[in-house]
Amino acid sequence: MKHYLLTFCLLTCSALSATATEPIVVESAVLQLIDHADLAAGESGLLVELNASEGKTFAKGDVIARIDDTDARIAEQAAEAELALAKAKAENDVAIRTAAAAQRVAEAELARSEESIAKFAKSVSQSQMDIERLNVDKLKLEVEAGKHELHLARLSQTVAQRKLEAARLEIERRRVLAPIAGVAVDIEASVGEWVEPGQKLVRVVSTHRLKAEGFVAADQAAQGLDGWQAEIELADGSRVTGGVVFVSPEIDPINKQVRLWAEVENSEGRLRPGQTVSMQLQPPVDR
């Protein structure tokens, strides 16, 4: 009897295990872009350069378009000159060194006068001593004033550096760079047109990776599908693999389904966004 019970338990556990690991088929999954961008003008101005045409490919960081930046470049040159002048002033401590040297001489002269009075009371007049003490104090103040002026000059250098950075930022804002490696699919401006901030110029997309989006039953989603393997079969019988990246926490109240999507590699370009495919999901091997 025990033998029959053990056999029944093993068979039941095996059946449950097989059911738990059965693949899930997602019918009518739609392929969509992951990497895409609508590139817009950052400033108003005349569009003087447009390197894009439909089908042209770009690397990340390539210059796609440029708005007239003449004024910004003049501002940059002025800021560079202002910075050079401020830097020269900030590095010039001649006034401090001159005042300090004169202070040492004045202090030595005052010390000699005080020594002379110590030996011969009437050797130096009181008015002369007052003048020498005033001269020492005056030179001390000149040293302090020189240090203060040098501090202000260094602050001016910092301000000039920020002005230069701002001028260069204005130039950068007039360049439109490719944020991703991809291909231009839509051109909405031409050289010579006046453009405004936010106006769309070029759409760039990348199909090197896509997402296959579909729906599964709520009870299937409850299995925890994050990280499951995804396999898409193409018309020619070949297969493309990927993995589930997102499972919505919401259940559609009408059809009781849950939206999910898997990321698939498409470096060979066999898949196209908008294409409807059948996707099979199965748990990772290590589960």
CORPERA-V823258 format. One record per residue. N is the residue number from 1. RES is the residue in one letter. PHI is phi in degrees with one decimal (NA if undefined). D_FIRST is the distance of its C-alpha to the first C-alpha in Angstrom with 2 decimals. Layout:
BEGIN
N | RES | PHI | D_FIRST
N | RES | PHI | D_FIRST
END
This chain:
BEGIN
1 | M | NA | 0.00
2 | K | -59.4 | 3.80
3 | H | -63.3 | 5.31
4 | Y | -67.2 | 5.23
5 | L | -64.2 | 6.37
6 | L | -63.3 | 8.71
7 | T | -63.2 | 9.99
8 | F | -62.8 | 10.72
9 | C | -64.8 | 12.54
10 | L | -63.3 | 14.46
11 | L | -64.1 | 15.57
12 | T | -65.4 | 16.63
13 | C | -64.8 | 18.55
14 | S | -64.5 | 20.15
15 | A | -66.0 | 21.29
16 | L | -64.2 | 22.72
17 | S | -63.4 | 24.43
18 | A | -65.8 | 25.94
19 | T | -64.1 | 27.19
20 | A | -66.3 | 28.75
21 | T | -104.8 | 30.68
22 | E | -66.1 | 31.88
23 | P | -63.0 | 35.67
24 | I | -110.4 | 37.89
25 | V | -98.0 | 40.78
26 | V | -104.0 | 43.99
27 | E | -80.2 | 46.25
28 | S | 58.3 | 50.01
29 | A | -73.0 | 50.25
30 | V | -108.6 | 53.93
31 | L | -80.9 | 55.46
32 | Q | -135.1 | 57.86
33 | L | -71.7 | 60.16
34 | I | -104.4 | 59.30
35 | D | -105.3 | 62.64
36 | H | -159.5 | 65.73
37 | A | -155.1 | 68.91
38 | D | -95.7 | 71.92
39 | L | -87.0 | 74.81
40 | A | -123.6 | 77.60
41 | A | -69.8 | 81.05
42 | G | -92.3 | 81.22
43 | E | -141.9 | 84.91
44 | S | -81.9 | 87.51
45 | G | 156.7 | 89.94
46 | L | -85.4 | 90.92
47 | L | -77.5 | 88.23
48 | V | -106.4 | 89.95
49 | E | -148.3 | 87.10
50 | L | -142.8 | 84.09
51 | N | -94.3 | 82.24
52 | A | -99.9 | 79.51
53 | S | -147.4 | 79.22
54 | E | -59.2 | 76.30
55 | G | 96.5 | 74.00
56 | K | -76.3 | 75.45
57 | T | -95.9 | 72.95
58 | F | -134.6 | 73.33
59 | A | -92.7 | 72.01
60 | K | -59.3 | 71.15
61 | G | 95.4 | 74.43
62 | D | -64.4 | 76.74
63 | V | -79.0 | 79.74
64 | I | -94.6 | 79.33
65 | A | -151.5 | 82.30
66 | R | -144.1 | 85.16
67 | I | -95.5 | 87.31
68 | D | -48.2 | 90.95
69 | D | -121.5 | 91.00
70 | T | -57.9 | 94.74
71 | D | -61.9 | 95.27
72 | A | -65.7 | 92.18
73 | R | -72.2 | 93.38
74 | I | -64.3 | 96.83
75 | A | -62.7 | 95.21
76 | E | -64.9 | 93.23
77 | Q | -62.8 | 96.44
78 | A | -63.8 | 98.16
79 | A | -66.9 | 95.25
80 | E | -64.0 | 95.32
81 | A | -65.7 | 99.06
82 | E | -63.0 | 98.58
83 | L | -66.9 | 95.86
84 | A | -61.4 | 98.09
85 | L | -64.5 | 100.93
86 | A | -64.3 | 98.68
87 | K | -65.8 | 97.25
88 | A | -62.1 | 100.78
89 | K | -67.7 | 101.77
90 | A | -68.3 | 98.62
91 | E | -96.1 | 99.34
92 | N | -96.0 | 103.06
93 | D | -112.5 | 103.77
94 | V | -60.1 | 107.45
95 | A | -61.4 | 108.72
96 | I | -68.3 | 106.63
97 | R | -65.6 | 107.73
98 | T | -66.2 | 111.37
99 | A | -64.7 | 111.34
100 | A | -66.2 | 109.63
101 | A | -65.1 | 112.25
102 | A | -64.6 | 115.06
103 | Q | -63.6 | 113.52
104 | R | -61.9 | 113.58
105 | V | -65.1 | 117.25
106 | A | -64.5 | 118.13
107 | E | -65.8 | 116.36
108 | A | -64.7 | 118.21
109 | E | -65.0 | 121.52
110 | L | -64.5 | 120.82
111 | A | -63.2 | 119.92
112 | R | -66.3 | 123.24
113 | S | -64.6 | 125.17
114 | E | -63.5 | 123.50
115 | E | -65.3 | 124.26
116 | S | -66.1 | 127.88
117 | I | -65.4 | 128.24
118 | A | -62.6 | 126.84
119 | K | -89.4 | 129.67
120 | F | -132.4 | 132.39
121 | A | -52.8 | 131.87
122 | K | -102.6 | 134.02
123 | S | -69.8 | 133.04
124 | V | -129.5 | 130.80
125 | S | -70.7 | 131.54
126 | Q | -64.9 | 129.07
127 | S | -64.6 | 129.04
128 | Q | -66.8 | 128.10
129 | M | -63.9 | 125.25
130 | D | -62.2 | 124.01
131 | I | -63.1 | 124.13
132 | E | -68.0 | 122.16
133 | R | -67.0 | 119.49
134 | L | -62.1 | 119.25
135 | N | -64.9 | 118.87
136 | V | -64.0 | 115.96
137 | D | -62.3 | 114.20
138 | K | -61.7 | 114.85
139 | L | -69.6 | 113.31
140 | K | -61.9 | 110.24
141 | L | -65.4 | 109.75
142 | E | -64.9 | 110.24
143 | V | -64.8 | 107.42
144 | E | -62.7 | 105.14
145 | A | -63.7 | 106.20
146 | G | -63.5 | 105.51
147 | K | -65.0 | 102.00
148 | H | -64.8 | 101.42
149 | E | -64.1 | 102.73
150 | L | -66.4 | 100.47
151 | H | -62.8 | 97.48
152 | L | -63.8 | 98.47
153 | A | -64.9 | 98.89
154 | R | -69.7 | 95.36
155 | L | -65.7 | 94.05
156 | S | -63.7 | 96.07
157 | Q | -64.2 | 94.44
158 | T | -63.0 | 90.99
159 | V | -62.7 | 92.15
160 | A | -63.8 | 93.56
161 | Q | -64.3 | 90.28
162 | R | -67.0 | 88.39
163 | K | -63.8 | 90.96
164 | L | -65.7 | 90.40
165 | E | -62.0 | 86.64
166 | A | -65.4 | 87.17
167 | A | -64.6 | 89.52
168 | R | -68.9 | 87.03
169 | L | -64.4 | 84.31
170 | E | -62.5 | 86.60
171 | I | -67.0 | 86.86
172 | E | -62.9 | 83.09
173 | R | -66.9 | 82.63
174 | R | -97.5 | 84.74
175 | R | -109.8 | 82.50
176 | V | -109.4 | 79.36
177 | L | -106.5 | 76.74
178 | A | -73.5 | 73.55
179 | P | -77.9 | 70.68
180 | I | -139.4 | 68.21
181 | A | -79.9 | 68.44
182 | G | -173.3 | 68.52
183 | V | -128.1 | 70.67
184 | A | -76.4 | 73.22
185 | V | -121.3 | 72.35
186 | D | -151.9 | 74.81
187 | I | -111.9 | 78.41
188 | E | -121.8 | 80.10
189 | A | -150.4 | 83.35
190 | S | -135.9 | 86.27
191 | V | -59.8 | 88.70
192 | G | 98.9 | 91.65
193 | E | -81.2 | 89.78
194 | W | -88.3 | 89.94
195 | V | -118.2 | 86.47
196 | E | -116.0 | 85.27
197 | P | -56.2 | 82.57
198 | G | 89.1 | 79.13
199 | Q | -71.6 | 80.35
200 | K | -69.1 | 77.81
201 | L | -111.4 | 79.16
202 | V | -144.1 | 76.36
203 | R | -108.9 | 72.64
204 | V | -119.2 | 70.68
205 | V | -130.2 | 67.07
206 | S | -127.8 | 64.69
207 | T | -108.1 | 61.97
208 | H | -67.8 | 60.56
209 | R | -142.7 | 57.55
210 | L | -131.5 | 56.39
211 | K | -118.0 | 53.83
212 | A | -101.0 | 51.60
213 | E | -106.4 | 51.19
214 | G | -156.5 | 48.78
215 | F | -131.6 | 46.40
216 | V | -129.2 | 42.64
217 | A | -65.8 | 40.63
218 | A | -59.7 | 40.32
219 | D | -68.8 | 36.52
220 | Q | -71.3 | 36.89
221 | A | -64.2 | 39.56
222 | A | -66.8 | 37.28
223 | Q | -73.7 | 35.27
224 | G | 79.8 | 38.24
225 | L | -86.4 | 40.02
226 | D | -56.4 | 42.73
227 | G | 86.9 | 42.83
228 | W | -66.7 | 40.80
229 | Q | -78.3 | 42.15
230 | A | -120.7 | 44.25
231 | E | -132.6 | 45.10
232 | I | -114.3 | 47.86
233 | E | -98.3 | 48.37
234 | L | -89.3 | 52.02
235 | A | -61.4 | 53.61
236 | D | -84.1 | 54.11
237 | G | 91.8 | 50.40
238 | S | -74.7 | 50.89
239 | R | -127.1 | 48.96
240 | V | -122.0 | 50.06
241 | T | -113.0 | 47.74
242 | G | -164.5 | 48.02
243 | G | -148.6 | 46.17
244 | V | -70.5 | 45.72
245 | V | -107.5 | 48.36
246 | F | -138.6 | 48.45
247 | V | -128.4 | 46.14
248 | S | -63.9 | 47.99
249 | P | -79.2 | 46.85
250 | E | -103.8 | 47.99
251 | I | -107.6 | 46.32
252 | D | -64.8 | 48.67
253 | P | -68.0 | 48.71
254 | I | -88.3 | 49.51
255 | N | -103.7 | 47.06
256 | K | 57.8 | 44.47
257 | Q | -115.0 | 44.77
258 | V | -122.3 | 45.44
259 | R | -83.2 | 48.12
260 | L | -147.7 | 47.51
261 | W | -148.9 | 49.30
262 | A | -117.9 | 48.71
263 | E | -92.2 | 51.41
264 | V | -129.0 | 51.98
265 | E | -76.4 | 54.48
266 | N | -142.1 | 57.21
267 | S | -62.4 | 59.60
268 | E | -87.4 | 60.11
269 | G | 71.9 | 61.02
270 | R | -79.7 | 58.68
271 | L | -106.4 | 57.75
272 | R | -128.3 | 60.21
273 | P | -57.8 | 60.12
274 | G | 94.7 | 59.68
275 | Q | -73.6 | 57.49
276 | T | -98.0 | 54.34
277 | V | -135.0 | 51.24
278 | S | -100.6 | 47.51
279 | M | -122.9 | 45.61
280 | Q | -110.5 | 42.03
281 | L | -109.4 | 40.44
282 | Q | -148.4 | 37.56
283 | P | -66.1 | 36.48
284 | P | -59.1 | 37.97
285 | V | -62.2 | 36.30
286 | D | -81.0 | 35.76
287 | R | -85.5 | 33.65
END
